[in-house]
């Protein structure tokens, strides 16, 4: 019985050591977010480059034609 009473605090202490601290979890999440943001920025830059190269040589945008004014009927 005494051994069981002594083992409970040791088991609780051992269980607490396995869980990472808040700071460690925060740093890990911040690094993951930073990596995702850089990947998104790279994708956006690549899309911008592709759009710019695809639009080279195209004529400038023409003015839209306006329909004749309505007679009000």
N, C-alpha and C positions, 0 to 999 in steps of 0.2 A: 504494500500500500504506500509506504514511504517512497519507494522507488517511482511509483506512478506520479506522486506529487512533485517529485524532483524533475521528472521527465517533461511535465507539461510546460514549464517555463522555457526549457531548452528547445522543445519543439516549436514554441511560439517564436523564439528568437531565430531559429533556423528558417522559419517561414518568412520572416521579415527581411532576411538578408537576400532572398531571391528576387524581391521586387526592386526594380530600379528606382532611384530617387527622382523627384520631380524635375530637378535640373537636368538630369541625364535624358529623361523623356522629352523635355522641352528642347534641348539641343538637337536631339535626333529628329524631332518633328520640324524644327526650324531648318535643318539641313535638307530634309526631304522637300519642304516647301520651296526652298531656294533652288534646288535642282529642277523641280517642276517648272518654276518661273523661268529659269534660263532656257529650258527646253521649249516652253511656249514662245519665248522671245525669238528663239532661233527659227521656229516654225513660221512665225509671223514675218520675220525678215526674209525667209525663203519664199514665202507667198508673195511678198511685195516685189521681190526681184523677178519672180516668174511673171507677175502681172505686168511689170514694167517692160520686160523683154517681149511679152506677147503683144503689147500695145504699140511697139515701135513700128513705124512705117504706116500706121493707120491714118486716114485723113482726120483733120480736126473735127470736133463735134459740129454738126450743122445746126443752124437755128431751127427750132421746131416750127412747122407751118401752123398758122392759125386758121381756124375755120372762119368762114364769113360770119359777120354779126347776124344775130337772129332778128327777124322782123317784129318779134314780140307777140306773134299770134299764137 
